[in-house]
Amino acid sequence: MSNEPIALSTALASFDALWSPRIVTRVNDYDVRIAKVEGEHLWHVHDDTDEFFLVLDGELTISLREPAGERTVTLPKGAVFTVPRGTEHKPSAPTGAAILVFEPTGTPTVGDRHEEIPDHVDVTTGHALTS
């Protein structure tokens, strides 16, 4: 990790892969990850952790399967939302977005339980940010 300030716009410009987060820094035992997203991700669940989203650019929608039923939240640029642990969810960005995600180091991008993973999804716990 860098001990210098990181410009998120520069970090985002350093890669093109979709749904493949880059770790920009760590806070205690948490990764701060950025990702470019477009289209649909997959339904998945993080059994033991909440998942925090901040939309840096574009618009993100997150479909949620909750005890009261299914609903979708829309996050415009600058909005934040936390998916509670154990909640099945599916992020999507029909026209593309850039997001920041805050979650425990080592958390898989597809959660603990998930649908079949499409070929375009890079199943990792985040890549190191490179220049």
Backbone bond lengths (Angstrom), bond angles and torsions (degrees), N, CA, C in turn:
res aa  C-N    CA-C-N  psi(-1)  N-CA   C-N-CA  omega(-1)  CA-C   N-CA-C  phi
1 M - - - 1.442 - - 1.521 109.28 -
2 S 1.278 114.87 148.66 1.456 121.48 -178.62 1.526 110.78 -79.49
3 N 1.310 115.36 146.59 1.462 119.04 172.60 1.528 109.87 -103.68
4 E 1.333 115.17 19.24 1.461 123.22 176.50 1.525 109.18 -116.75
5 P 1.327 117.65 158.44 1.476 119.68 176.25 1.530 110.96 -59.14
6 I 1.316 115.87 147.73 1.461 121.85 179.83 1.523 108.52 -119.32
7 A 1.310 116.25 121.67 1.465 121.44 175.65 1.527 107.35 -81.38
8 L 1.322 117.03 116.83 1.451 119.38 -177.13 1.526 112.22 -63.16
9 S 1.319 118.35 -33.17 1.465 120.24 178.02 1.527 110.80 -63.64
10 T 1.319 117.16 -39.82 1.468 121.22 177.45 1.523 110.27 -68.45
11 A 1.318 116.50 -42.39 1.464 120.30 178.62 1.529 110.77 -61.34
12 L 1.320 117.62 -44.17 1.465 121.00 179.16 1.529 111.88 -64.57
13 A 1.326 117.14 -33.70 1.465 121.14 179.88 1.526 112.42 -72.17
14 S 1.333 117.52 -11.60 1.466 120.73 -174.93 1.533 113.81 -85.08
15 F 1.335 118.34 -3.03 1.463 120.24 179.02 1.521 110.08 -150.52
16 D 1.344 115.65 159.96 1.459 121.66 -178.85 1.527 113.98 -120.20
17 A 1.321 117.69 -15.00 1.465 121.02 -174.67 1.523 111.24 -61.10
18 L 1.332 115.63 135.90 1.458 121.66 179.42 1.524 110.23 -90.67
19 W 1.329 116.42 146.33 1.462 124.42 177.84 1.527 110.97 56.17
20 S 1.313 116.56 31.01 1.459 122.55 -177.69 1.529 108.65 -130.31
21 P 1.338 117.22 84.65 1.464 120.68 -170.69 1.527 114.50 -65.33
22 R 1.326 113.75 152.02 1.464 122.72 174.03 1.522 107.47 -113.59
23 I 1.309 116.10 136.92 1.460 121.34 178.80 1.529 107.78 -85.29
24 V 1.337 116.45 115.44 1.465 119.63 -179.30 1.517 112.28 -90.89
25 T 1.331 116.44 -27.94 1.464 120.26 176.86 1.523 108.28 -167.33
26 R 1.311 114.98 173.59 1.465 120.86 174.89 1.519 108.83 -125.76
27 V 1.314 115.65 145.61 1.464 122.86 175.23 1.525 105.91 -125.36
28 N 1.325 116.59 109.54 1.459 121.13 -174.26 1.525 108.69 53.74
29 D 1.315 118.86 -118.79 1.462 121.51 -178.68 1.527 112.17 -102.70
30 Y 1.321 116.74 26.45 1.463 121.83 -177.95 1.520 110.81 -119.32
31 D 1.344 115.95 142.99 1.455 122.34 171.79 1.516 109.10 -91.28
32 V 1.317 115.67 140.46 1.454 122.30 166.70 1.524 103.96 -105.56
33 R 1.332 115.38 111.82 1.466 121.47 -174.41 1.520 110.08 -116.21
34 I 1.330 115.04 146.43 1.459 120.46 171.55 1.520 107.61 -118.00
35 A 1.327 115.53 152.30 1.461 119.57 179.19 1.515 109.62 -152.00
36 K 1.317 114.04 149.82 1.458 121.66 167.74 1.511 105.71 -96.77
37 V 1.314 116.51 133.63 1.457 120.78 -178.11 1.518 109.71 -133.36
38 E 1.315 115.50 146.44 1.464 121.16 175.11 1.518 107.61 -158.92
39 G 1.318 116.01 143.01 1.454 120.13 -175.86 1.516 109.75 77.10
40 E 1.329 115.58 -154.95 1.459 120.59 -176.30 1.516 111.50 -102.42
41 H 1.316 115.45 145.52 1.466 121.19 170.57 1.533 105.34 -89.39
42 L 1.301 120.20 -135.37 1.448 121.66 178.22 1.520 109.83 -141.29
43 W 1.326 115.50 156.62 1.459 120.00 175.36 1.517 107.60 -64.47
44 H 1.335 116.07 130.78 1.461 120.28 178.17 1.523 110.57 -157.43
45 V 1.344 115.06 167.65 1.460 122.21 -177.66 1.522 108.88 -135.75
46 H 1.311 115.98 136.43 1.464 122.05 169.00 1.529 105.52 -103.61
47 D 1.330 116.19 107.19 1.464 120.69 -173.63 1.523 113.83 -67.01
48 D 1.344 117.00 -33.85 1.463 119.97 -169.74 1.524 115.58 -116.92
49 T 1.324 117.98 6.01 1.462 118.75 -178.53 1.518 111.86 -148.41
50 D 1.320 115.51 146.76 1.461 121.28 169.76 1.530 107.37 -72.79
51 E 1.342 116.20 163.84 1.466 120.88 176.82 1.528 108.24 -130.98
52 F 1.331 115.53 118.55 1.465 123.13 -177.34 1.526 109.56 -96.01
53 F 1.331 116.83 131.15 1.464 123.09 177.42 1.524 109.82 -120.45
54 L 1.327 116.73 137.37 1.467 124.66 169.66 1.515 106.40 -128.55
55 V 1.319 117.49 124.80 1.464 121.50 179.31 1.524 108.66 -87.47
56 L 1.329 115.28 117.30 1.466 121.74 -179.50 1.520 111.58 -86.91
57 D 1.340 116.39 -32.59 1.458 121.17 -179.60 1.525 108.02 -157.32
58 G 1.316 116.67 148.04 1.453 120.96 179.38 1.516 111.70 80.21
59 E 1.328 115.37 -153.01 1.461 121.68 -178.29 1.521 109.23 -141.10
60 L 1.320 115.95 135.43 1.457 123.14 179.91 1.518 108.54 -117.37
61 T 1.325 116.84 137.90 1.459 120.48 171.12 1.527 107.41 -115.25
62 I 1.313 115.58 144.33 1.458 120.76 177.73 1.522 107.77 -128.83
63 S 1.320 115.80 115.16 1.458 120.96 174.17 1.517 107.62 -84.45
64 L 1.321 115.90 139.15 1.461 122.45 -175.70 1.516 109.85 -128.10
65 R 1.322 116.57 137.82 1.462 122.21 172.02 1.522 106.47 -107.56
66 E 1.339 114.50 105.65 1.463 121.53 -175.48 1.523 109.40 -115.54
67 P 1.352 118.20 165.62 1.465 120.42 179.55 1.530 113.05 -53.72
68 A 1.336 117.57 -33.99 1.461 120.67 -178.96 1.532 112.67 -81.69
69 G 1.333 117.18 -5.68 1.457 120.79 -179.54 1.513 111.50 129.97
70 E 1.316 114.28 -173.81 1.459 120.63 -178.23 1.526 109.99 -91.99
71 R 1.332 116.17 140.06 1.463 120.63 175.03 1.516 108.55 -147.68
72 T 1.324 115.49 165.18 1.461 121.49 178.92 1.516 108.98 -127.73
73 V 1.330 115.72 134.37 1.460 121.05 173.89 1.520 107.71 -108.01
74 T 1.321 115.69 144.34 1.458 122.07 178.63 1.516 108.58 -114.03
75 L 1.326 115.05 129.15 1.463 121.27 -177.97 1.529 109.42 -117.75
76 P 1.327 117.77 107.40 1.459 119.93 174.28 1.526 109.99 -77.07
77 K 1.301 116.04 173.10 1.468 121.87 177.34 1.534 109.61 -51.01
78 G 1.339 115.62 131.22 1.453 121.11 178.62 1.512 115.02 91.24
79 A 1.351 117.45 -7.52 1.465 120.64 -178.75 1.525 111.02 -88.37
80 V 1.333 114.93 151.81 1.459 121.63 175.75 1.518 109.28 -122.78
81 F 1.340 114.75 154.58 1.462 120.87 176.95 1.519 107.72 -157.56
82 T 1.321 116.21 142.51 1.456 121.20 176.04 1.519 109.08 -115.83
83 V 1.329 115.76 123.57 1.457 121.44 173.56 1.526 106.82 -85.15
84 P 1.331 118.24 120.53 1.460 119.99 -179.40 1.535 112.04 -66.23
85 R 1.315 115.68 146.13 1.469 120.48 177.25 1.520 109.69 -52.91
86 G 1.328 114.80 144.52 1.459 120.19 178.39 1.511 114.85 80.84
87 T 1.335 118.40 -0.02 1.466 121.97 -179.72 1.518 109.62 -96.44
88 E 1.319 116.35 120.60 1.456 120.31 176.87 1.525 108.20 -68.59
89 H 1.333 116.29 133.04 1.465 119.92 -176.56 1.522 111.13 -148.46
90 K 1.340 114.07 159.68 1.462 121.29 -178.44 1.527 108.63 -142.15
91 P 1.337 117.62 102.87 1.463 120.05 176.13 1.538 110.74 -75.47
92 S 1.316 115.45 150.19 1.455 120.70 173.50 1.522 109.40 -154.20
93 A 1.317 114.31 156.95 1.467 121.80 178.78 1.523 107.30 -147.65
94 P 1.344 117.00 86.38 1.456 120.48 -175.09 1.533 114.29 -53.66
95 T 1.335 117.39 -35.86 1.462 119.71 -178.90 1.525 112.46 -108.78
96 G 1.317 117.06 9.03 1.457 121.50 177.32 1.518 112.51 93.98
97 A 1.330 115.50 150.91 1.458 121.70 179.06 1.525 108.81 -160.08
98 A 1.311 114.66 163.98 1.464 122.14 170.45 1.521 105.70 -120.15
99 I 1.342 116.04 131.65 1.455 120.01 -175.20 1.525 111.03 -129.98
100 L 1.323 114.78 159.10 1.450 123.01 171.36 1.525 106.05 -119.53
101 V 1.329 116.16 130.91 1.459 122.20 -178.65 1.523 108.05 -122.41
102 F 1.313 116.02 138.90 1.462 122.56 -178.64 1.519 107.46 -122.59
103 E 1.341 116.74 113.83 1.458 120.29 -178.67 1.521 110.59 -155.93
104 P 1.336 117.93 163.08 1.457 120.23 -177.06 1.534 112.59 -56.86
105 T 1.318 116.05 140.94 1.456 121.55 177.34 1.529 109.35 -53.58
106 G 1.325 115.20 134.70 1.458 120.65 178.94 1.506 115.05 92.04
107 T 1.330 117.96 -4.11 1.464 120.70 -179.88 1.530 109.32 -69.41
108 P 1.339 118.67 124.30 1.461 120.49 178.95 1.526 111.68 -68.78
109 T 1.315 115.66 144.04 1.465 120.77 -179.19 1.525 112.54 -65.50
110 V 1.317 117.07 -18.40 1.462 120.53 -179.34 1.521 112.07 -106.18
111 G 1.319 117.28 13.61 1.450 121.24 176.70 1.517 113.23 72.59
112 D 1.327 114.22 -166.54 1.463 121.31 -178.61 1.530 111.65 -92.37
113 R 1.318 115.37 -28.49 1.465 122.00 176.87 1.518 106.69 -133.37
114 H 1.338 116.78 135.78 1.463 119.26 -174.41 1.519 112.03 -157.98
115 E 1.348 113.90 165.80 1.453 121.86 172.57 1.526 108.17 -68.62
116 E 1.328 115.71 175.82 1.466 120.04 174.16 1.523 108.84 -59.43
117 I 1.312 115.31 137.41 1.461 120.71 -174.55 1.531 109.97 -84.90
118 P 1.341 117.44 120.13 1.466 119.97 177.74 1.523 110.84 -67.85
119 D 1.326 115.61 157.19 1.466 121.13 -177.73 1.525 113.48 -58.51
120 H 1.347 117.85 -31.08 1.464 119.89 -175.76 1.531 113.33 -76.56
121 V 1.328 117.85 -8.90 1.468 120.71 -178.20 1.520 109.00 -90.30
122 D 1.313 115.76 122.86 1.454 122.61 176.81 1.528 106.43 -89.03
123 V 1.326 116.49 103.70 1.460 121.21 -174.45 1.522 108.76 -81.33
124 T 1.319 115.19 97.40 1.451 120.37 -179.12 1.514 108.95 -140.87
125 T 1.282 114.52 178.40 1.451 120.46 172.88 1.523 109.43 -104.40
126 G 1.314 116.16 23.96 1.457 122.21 179.82 1.520 110.41 103.30
127 H 1.311 115.71 139.44 1.467 122.19 176.78 1.520 108.61 -96.67
128 A 1.309 115.87 148.34 1.465 119.25 172.96 1.520 108.54 -63.43
129 L 1.303 116.67 142.18 1.456 121.36 177.19 1.526 108.58 -75.04
130 T 1.327 115.86 129.49 1.464 120.15 177.64 1.513 108.83 -118.80
131 S 1.303 115.88 155.04 1.472 120.57 -178.57 1.510 110.59 -75.87
